[in-house]
Amino acid sequence: MRTLILAIAALALTGSTAFADPIADRKALMKERGKLVGTLAPMVKGEKPFDAAVATDALKGLSENAQKFDADVLFPAGSETGGETAALPAIWQDMPAFKAAAEKFRVDVAAAVAANPQDLDALKTQFNAVTTNCGACHEKFRMKKE
């Protein structure tokens, strides 16, 4: 009986994964990423006091977020249409460049975590390295907001 329950649970999990909505999934991941950057930006701009613990937590969150980013799962063929998306066709036209941009972000965020910025100047350096990736990727692969 226990084996049957485990088998049914495994099928249910597999089935739910198969019906995942890649557009909704990637939007959720990017929204989370934006919120984490939004935690750091006010410190970098001097709008909030520097807090090393908060900065470290946000950088670790960005690193975890970057680890979840799988271009093949989040941007499968056909997901460029059929839903509300700001993803440009350039993603599917040049998937290797898109994956390279995602990997550069992952590497730069991991380096920011490893640097463990303990003052505002160190955070600014790491923040700028990380967010440069955001701007470059948005420029080539994301529709501009109106």
ABEGO torsion letter per residue (X at the ends): XAAAAAAAAAAAAAAAAAABBAAAAAAAAAAAAAAAAAAAAAAAAGABBBBAAAAAAAAAAAAAAAAABBAAAABBBGAABGBBBABBAAAAABAAAAAAAAAAAAAAAAAAAAAGBABAAAAAAAAAAAAAAAAAAAAAABBBBX
